[in-house]
Amino acid sequence: MKRPGGIEDTRVDSKILRCQDETWECLPGMIDKVVLRHFMCHQEFIYSPTRRVNFLAGQNGSGKSAVLTGVLFCLGAKAKDLGKSSLRDLIREGSSSCSVEVSLCNRGENGYRTEEFGPLLVVIRTLSRSGGSTYKFKDSRGHLVPIKKPSRELTRILSAFSIQITNPVTILMQETAKTLLKDATEKKLYTFFMLASQLEDCKKFYSSANEKKLEAETRLEEKVGYKESLEKEYKKWKKEYDFLQSIESRRKDIKNMKAELAWSIVKELEGHEKTLERTSEGLNAKTQKYDKLIEDREETARELKLKKSEKDKELTHFKEIESSLQAEKASAKEVLLKAEAGLKTSSRKREDFNRRARDLDREISDLKTLVQRLKAQDVSETQEKRKSREAAKEALNDAIAAANRSIEKTIEGIEDRAREKRHEMSANKSKMEALKRRLKA
């Protein structure tokens, strides 16, 4: 039958049977429900088998074998086990992926990790067109259970429930049944018997065990060969161990001695500490005294700094005065040099005037001699000529007197200016010496 929405469901006809199945025990590993989504010919199909024998009936191509194929696919079957060349052939046409969900009973003492999964264990396998296949596991409440390695977890679940998906007695695929019925040779029947009775698996286990046994025997022979060398090495390391044990004992003794030494040092240091405390008290008293002295010295230093600052200001002022006096001195010296040059010039002029005066005196003397001679020679000289000569003589005498007065006046002016400059230079020199003495003080 189909439910609304096109979802197939087989539970309608089995309601009465499931109600009657409550008396049947739900053993661990029994299939409780199968859900196919986009798997083979089914868009979505939910199959809930009873706890007794189940028969699936339907027309050819209705998807009966898809249920068994889905169970095998979900429980880890490969494409070869399902008679397919690729698992992608299981995806419904037009879909990009498919999934199969198988719910297994997980009740009783033989349940698998019932504290995590609860009474129902759900295995979900998803396959995509890209070929990727993933497993998920849910508990009875529908919550995902995180598993690091899903493939190994599925193997442990199948082993716990004794589910053998490759055993033809446990699950007989339609193609395998056709092969047995059509070509039932002794060899194929023997192969079927070996698989059904798990003797083939036992054979593989024995072969693997034999290989491991041979490998173990080989290793045992090697170990026996190493025994003597190992015993020697053991004795060697035993000696080393005993030596290290003795060293450890000595270390403990040294540790105890160090502890005793440390405590003795502590006592000695405590006594020394008391002595230092007494010394510290005395030093504190001295420190206070020295602190007072330092404060006084600092105060004196501050006062000296202030005085020094004032002296620096005075020094700057005096330097400015000295610079001014130096400038005045240079100016006075220049004036003095000019005055001395003028004095020399005046002296030369005076000498010139004196020389001219002497020349005039000689001329006057000559004139007087000439006059006397003329008087002697010519008594009859006219009064007019005599007056003229006398007038010339007086004019000459006046010129000589005026020249003498001018020369003396010029010399006196030069000498006065020279005395003034010498006096100024002496005063400036006295001021500079006084300033130098004040600066040195």
C-alpha positions as CSV (number, residue, x, y, z in Angstrom):
1,M,0.0,0.0,0.0
2,K,0.9,3.6,-0.4
3,R,0.6,6.5,2.1
4,P,-0.3,10.0,1.0
5,G,2.6,11.7,-0.7
6,G,3.6,8.6,-2.7
7,I,5.5,6.9,0.2
8,E,5.3,3.2,0.2
9,D,4.6,1.5,3.5
10,T,4.3,-2.2,4.4
11,R,3.2,-1.7,8.0
12,V,-0.6,-1.5,7.3
13,D,-1.0,-5.2,6.7
14,S,1.2,-6.2,9.6
15,K,-0.4,-4.2,12.5
16,I,-2.2,-7.2,13.9
17,L,0.9,-9.4,13.5
18,R,3.1,-6.8,15.3
19,C,0.7,-6.6,18.1
20,Q,0.8,-10.4,18.4
21,D,4.7,-10.3,18.2
22,E,5.0,-8.7,21.6
23,T,5.2,-12.2,23.1
24,W,8.3,-12.8,20.8
25,E,11.6,-11.7,22.3
26,C,13.5,-8.9,20.4
27,L,17.0,-10.2,20.1
28,P,20.0,-8.0,19.6
29,G,20.7,-7.6,15.8
30,M,17.1,-8.1,14.7
31,I,15.9,-5.6,12.0
32,D,13.3,-3.3,13.3
33,K,12.9,-1.0,10.3
34,V,14.4,-0.3,6.9
35,V,14.1,3.1,5.2
36,L,15.1,3.5,1.5
37,R,15.5,6.9,0.0
38,H,16.2,7.3,-3.8
39,F,17.5,3.8,-3.7
40,M,17.2,1.7,-6.9
41,C,13.5,2.0,-8.0
42,H,12.3,3.5,-4.7
43,Q,11.9,7.2,-4.1
44,E,11.1,6.6,-0.4
45,F,10.2,3.2,1.1
46,I,9.7,2.3,4.7
47,Y,9.8,-1.4,5.6
48,S,9.0,-2.6,9.2
49,P,9.3,-6.5,9.4
50,T,7.6,-8.6,12.1
51,R,9.6,-10.6,14.6
52,R,8.5,-13.8,12.8
53,V,9.0,-15.0,9.2
54,N,8.4,-12.2,6.7
55,F,7.4,-12.7,3.0
56,L,7.6,-9.9,0.5
57,A,5.2,-10.3,-2.5
58,G,4.8,-8.2,-5.6
59,Q,5.0,-7.9,-9.3
60,N,8.3,-8.2,-11.1
61,G,10.3,-5.0,-10.9
62,S,8.3,-3.7,-7.9
63,G,11.4,-3.5,-5.8
64,K,11.2,-6.6,-3.6
65,S,14.9,-7.5,-4.0
66,A,15.8,-3.8,-3.5
67,V,14.9,-4.2,0.2
68,L,17.5,-7.0,0.8
69,T,20.0,-5.1,-1.4
70,G,19.4,-2.0,0.7
71,V,20.0,-3.9,4.0
72,L,23.3,-5.4,2.6
73,F,24.4,-2.0,1.3
74,C,23.7,-0.2,4.6
75,L,25.6,-2.9,6.5
76,G,28.8,-2.5,4.5
77,A,28.4,-4.6,1.3
78,K,30.6,-3.8,-1.7
79,A,29.5,-3.6,-5.3
80,K,30.9,-7.1,-6.0
81,D,28.8,-8.6,-3.1
82,L,25.7,-7.0,-4.6
83,G,26.5,-8.1,-8.2
84,K,27.0,-4.6,-9.3
85,S,29.9,-3.1,-11.3
86,S,29.7,0.1,-9.2
87,L,27.8,1.3,-6.2
88,R,26.6,4.3,-8.1
89,D,24.2,2.0,-10.0
90,L,22.2,1.8,-6.8
91,I,21.2,5.5,-7.0
92,R,17.7,6.0,-8.4
93,E,17.6,7.5,-11.8
94,G,17.4,11.3,-11.7
95,S,18.7,11.6,-8.2
96,S,22.2,12.8,-7.1
97,S,22.4,10.6,-4.0
98,C,20.7,7.8,-2.1
99,S,20.6,6.7,1.5
100,V,19.5,3.6,3.4
101,E,18.7,3.5,7.1
102,V,18.5,0.2,9.0
103,S,17.3,0.1,12.7
104,L,18.6,-2.9,14.7
105,C,17.3,-4.1,18.1
106,N,19.8,-3.4,20.8
107,R,18.2,-4.8,24.0
108,G,19.4,-7.3,26.5
109,E,22.7,-8.3,27.9
110,N,24.2,-8.8,24.4
111,G,23.4,-5.3,23.3
112,Y,26.1,-3.1,21.8
113,R,27.0,-0.1,23.9
114,T,23.5,0.2,25.2
115,E,24.5,3.1,27.5
116,E,25.2,5.2,24.4
117,F,22.7,3.9,21.8
118,G,19.9,2.7,24.0
119,P,17.4,-0.1,23.0
120,L,17.7,0.8,19.3
121,L,20.8,1.2,17.1
122,V,20.4,3.0,13.7
123,V,22.9,2.7,10.9
124,I,22.7,5.2,8.0
125,R,24.7,4.9,4.8
126,T,24.7,7.7,2.2
127,L,26.0,7.4,-1.4
128,S,26.5,10.2,-3.9
129,R,27.0,10.2,-7.7
130,S,30.6,11.3,-7.1
131,G,31.2,7.9,-5.5
132,G,31.6,9.1,-1.9
133,S,30.0,6.9,0.7
134,T,29.6,7.9,4.4
135,Y,28.2,6.2,7.5
136,K,26.3,7.8,10.4
137,F,25.0,6.2,13.6
138,K,22.0,7.3,15.7
139,D,20.7,6.2,19.1
140,S,17.2,5.2,20.0
141,R,16.2,8.9,20.5
142,G,17.3,9.8,16.9
143,H,20.5,11.7,18.1
144,L,23.7,11.3,16.1
145,V,26.5,9.5,17.9
146,P,29.9,10.9,17.0
147,I,32.2,8.1,15.8
148,K,35.9,8.8,14.7
149,K,36.2,5.7,12.4
150,P,32.7,4.7,11.2
151,S,33.9,1.7,9.1
152,R,35.6,0.0,12.1
153,E,32.6,0.8,14.3
154,L,30.3,-0.9,11.8
155,T,32.6,-4.0,11.8
156,R,32.4,-4.1,15.6
157,I,28.6,-3.8,15.5
158,L,28.3,-6.7,13.0
159,S,30.7,-8.8,15.0
160,A,28.8,-8.1,18.2
161,F,25.5,-9.1,16.6
162,S,27.0,-12.1,14.6
163,I,25.8,-10.7,11.3
164,Q,27.6,-12.1,8.3
165,I,26.6,-10.3,5.2
166,T,28.8,-12.4,2.9
167,N,27.6,-15.8,4.2
168,P,25.1,-17.3,1.7
169,V,23.3,-19.2,4.4
170,T,22.7,-16.0,6.3
171,I,21.8,-13.9,3.2
172,L,21.2,-15.7,-0.1
173,M,21.1,-13.3,-2.9
174,Q,18.9,-14.0,-5.9
175,E,21.8,-14.2,-8.4
176,T,23.6,-16.7,-6.1
177,A,20.5,-18.8,-5.8
178,K,20.0,-18.9,-9.6
179,T,23.7,-19.9,-10.0
180,L,23.3,-22.8,-7.5
181,L,20.1,-24.0,-9.1
182,K,21.4,-23.8,-12.7
183,D,25.0,-24.8,-12.4
184,A,25.2,-26.8,-9.2
185,T,28.6,-28.6,-9.8
186,E,30.5,-30.3,-7.0
187,K,33.1,-27.6,-6.9
188,K,30.5,-24.8,-6.6
189,L,28.6,-26.8,-4.0
190,Y,31.8,-27.3,-2.1
191,T,32.6,-23.6,-2.3
192,F,29.0,-22.8,-1.1
193,F,29.5,-25.3,1.8
194,M,32.8,-23.8,2.8
195,L,31.3,-20.3,2.8
196,A,28.0,-21.3,4.5
197,S,29.8,-23.3,7.3
198,Q,32.4,-20.5,7.6
199,L,35.1,-23.1,7.1
200,E,36.6,-20.8,4.5
201,D,36.9,-18.1,7.1
202,C,38.3,-20.7,9.5
203,K,40.8,-21.7,6.9
204,K,41.9,-18.1,6.4
205,F,42.1,-17.7,10.2
206,Y,44.2,-20.8,10.5
207,S,46.5,-19.8,7.6
208,S,46.9,-16.3,9.2
209,A,47.5,-17.9,12.6
210,N,50.1,-20.3,11.1
211,E,51.9,-17.4,9.5
212,K,51.9,-15.5,12.8
213,K,53.1,-18.7,14.5
214,L,56.0,-19.1,12.1
215,E,56.8,-15.4,12.5
216,A,56.7,-15.8,16.3
217,E,59.0,-18.9,16.2
218,T,61.5,-17.0,14.0
219,R,61.4,-14.1,16.5
220,L,61.7,-16.6,19.4
221,E,64.9,-18.1,17.8
222,E,66.3,-14.6,17.4
223,K,65.4,-13.7,21.0
224,V,67.0,-16.9,22.3
225,G,70.2,-15.9,20.3
226,Y,70.0,-12.5,22.0
227,K,69.5,-14.1,25.4
228,E,73.1,-14.3,26.5
229,S,74.0,-10.8,25.2
230,L,70.8,-9.6,27.0
231,E,71.8,-11.3,30.2
232,K,75.3,-9.7,30.0
233,E,73.7,-6.4,29.3
234,Y,71.3,-6.9,32.1
235,K,74.1,-7.6,34.6
236,K,75.9,-4.5,33.3
237,W,72.9,-2.3,33.7
238,K,72.2,-4.0,37.1
239,K,75.6,-2.8,38.3
240,E,74.8,0.6,36.9
241,Y,71.5,0.5,38.7
242,D,73.1,-0.5,42.0
243,F,75.7,2.2,41.6
244,L,73.1,4.7,40.9
245,Q,71.1,3.5,43.9
246,S,74.2,4.0,46.1
247,I,74.6,7.5,44.5
248,E,71.0,8.2,45.3
249,S,71.6,7.2,48.9
250,R,74.6,9.4,49.0
251,R,72.6,12.2,47.5
252,K,70.1,11.8,50.3
253,D,72.9,12.0,52.9
254,I,74.3,15.0,51.2
255,K,70.9,16.6,51.1
256,N,70.5,16.0,54.8
257,M,73.9,17.4,55.5
258,K,73.1,20.4,53.4
259,A,69.9,20.9,55.4
260,E,71.9,20.7,58.7
261,L,74.5,23.1,57.3
262,A,71.7,25.4,56.1
263,W,70.1,25.5,59.5
264,S,73.5,26.1,61.2
265,I,74.1,28.9,58.8
266,V,70.6,30.2,59.5
267,K,71.4,30.3,63.3
268,E,74.7,32.0,62.6
269,L,73.0,34.5,60.4
270,E,70.3,35.2,63.0
271,G,73.0,36.1,65.5
272,H,74.8,38.2,62.9
273,E,71.4,39.8,62.0
274,K,71.0,40.9,65.6
275,T,74.5,42.4,65.6
276,L,73.7,44.1,62.3
277,E,70.4,45.5,63.8
278,R,72.4,47.0,66.7
279,T,74.9,48.4,64.3
280,S,72.1,49.6,62.1
281,E,70.5,51.5,65.0
282,G,73.9,53.3,65.6
283,L,74.3,53.9,61.9
284,N,70.7,55.3,61.8
285,A,71.6,57.8,64.5
286,K,74.8,58.8,62.6
287,T,72.8,58.9,59.4
288,Q,70.3,61.4,61.0
289,K,73.3,63.5,62.1
290,Y,74.9,63.4,58.7
291,D,71.5,64.1,57.1
292,K,71.4,67.3,59.2
293,L,74.9,68.2,58.1
294,I,74.0,67.5,54.5
295,E,71.0,69.7,54.8
296,D,73.1,72.5,56.3
297,R,75.7,72.0,53.5
298,E,73.0,72.0,50.9
299,E,71.5,75.2,52.4
300,T,75.1,76.8,52.3
301,A,75.5,75.5,48.8
302,R,72.2,77.1,47.7
303,E,73.3,80.4,49.3
304,L,76.7,80.2,47.6
305,K,74.9,79.5,44.3
306,L,72.8,82.6,44.8
307,K,76.0,84.6,45.6
308,K,77.7,83.1,42.6
309,S,74.8,84.1,40.5
310,E,75.0,87.6,41.8
311,K,78.7,87.7,41.2
312,D,78.2,86.4,37.7
313,K,75.8,89.2,37.1
314,E,78.3,91.7,38.5
315,L,81.0,90.1,36.5
316,T,78.9,90.4,33.3
317,H,78.2,94.1,34.2
318,F,81.9,94.8,34.9
319,K,82.9,93.1,31.7
320,E,80.5,95.3,29.9
321,I,82.1,98.4,31.7
322,E,85.5,97.0,30.9
323,S,84.6,96.7,27.3
324,S,83.3,100.3,27.3
325,L,86.4,101.5,29.0
326,Q,88.6,99.6,26.6
327,A,86.7,101.3,23.8
328,E,87.2,104.7,25.5
329,K,90.8,103.9,26.1
330,A,91.3,103.0,22.5
331,S,89.5,106.2,21.5
332,A,91.6,108.3,24.0
333,K,94.8,106.6,22.8
334,E,93.8,107.5,19.2
335,V,93.2,111.1,20.3
336,L,96.5,111.1,22.2
337,L,98.3,109.8,19.1
338,K,96.6,112.5,17.1
339,A,97.5,115.1,19.7
340,E,101.1,113.9,19.8
341,A,101.2,114.1,16.1
342,G,99.8,117.6,16.2
343,L,102.3,118.5,18.9
344,K,105.1,117.2,16.7
345,T,103.7,119.3,13.8
346,S,103.4,122.3,16.1
347,S,107.0,121.8,17.3
348,R,108.1,121.7,13.8
349,K,106.2,124.8,13.0
350,R,107.6,126.5,16.1
351,E,111.1,125.5,15.0
352,D,110.2,126.9,11.6
353,F,109.0,130.1,13.2
354,N,112.1,130.3,15.4
355,R,114.2,129.7,12.4
356,R,112.4,132.5,10.6
357,A,112.6,134.7,13.7
358,R,116.3,134.1,13.7
359,D,116.4,134.9,10.0
360,L,114.4,138.0,10.7
361,D,116.7,139.0,13.6
362,R,119.6,138.5,11.2
363,E,117.9,140.6,8.6
364,I,117.0,143.2,11.2
365,S,120.6,143.2,12.4
366,D,121.7,143.5,8.8
367,L,119.2,146.3,8.3
368,K,120.4,148.1,11.4
369,T,123.9,147.7,10.1
370,L,122.8,148.9,6.8
371,V,121.0,151.8,8.4
372,Q,124.0,152.8,10.4
373,R,126.1,152.6,7.3
374,L,123.7,154.5,5.3
375,K,123.5,157.1,8.1
376,A,127.2,157.3,7.9
377,Q,127.3,157.5,4.2
378,D,124.3,159.6,3.5
379,V,123.3,162.1,6.1
380,S,121.3,163.9,3.6
381,E,118.7,161.1,3.3
382,T,115.3,162.5,3.2
383,Q,113.0,162.3,6.2
384,E,110.4,160.5,4.1
385,K,112.6,157.6,3.2
386,R,113.7,157.4,6.8
387,K,110.1,157.1,7.9
388,S,109.5,154.5,5.3
389,R,112.3,152.4,6.5
390,E,111.2,152.8,10.1
391,A,107.6,151.9,9.2
392,A,108.9,148.8,7.4
393,K,111.0,148.0,10.4
394,E,108.0,148.4,12.8
395,A,105.8,146.3,10.6
396,L,108.4,143.6,10.5
397,N,108.8,143.7,14.3
398,D,105.0,143.5,14.6
399,A,104.9,140.4,12.3
400,I,107.6,138.7,14.3
401,A,105.9,139.4,17.6
402,A,102.5,138.2,16.2
403,A,104.1,135.0,14.9
404,N,105.8,134.4,18.3
405,R,102.5,134.9,20.1
406,S,100.6,132.5,17.7
407,I,103.3,129.8,18.1
408,E,103.2,130.0,21.9
409,K,99.4,129.9,21.9
410,T,99.3,126.9,19.7
411,I,101.9,125.1,21.7
412,E,100.1,125.9,25.0
413,G,96.8,124.5,23.5
414,I,98.4,121.3,22.4
415,E,100.1,120.8,25.8
416,D,96.7,121.4,27.6
417,R,95.0,118.8,25.4
418,A,97.8,116.3,26.0
419,R,97.6,116.9,29.8
420,E,93.8,116.3,29.7
421,K,94.1,113.0,27.7
422,R,96.9,111.8,30.0
423,H,94.7,112.6,33.0
424,E,91.7,110.7,31.4
425,M,93.9,107.7,30.6
426,S,95.2,107.7,34.2
427,A,91.7,107.8,35.6
428,N,90.5,105.0,33.2
429,K,93.5,102.9,34.2
430,S,92.7,103.4,37.9
431,K,89.1,102.3,37.3
432,M,90.1,99.2,35.4
433,E,92.5,98.2,38.2
434,A,89.8,98.7,40.8
435,L,87.4,96.6,38.7
436,K,89.9,93.8,38.4
437,R,90.5,93.8,42.2
438,R,86.7,93.6,42.8
439,L,86.4,90.8,40.3
440,K,89.3,88.8,42.0
441,A,87.6,89.4,45.4
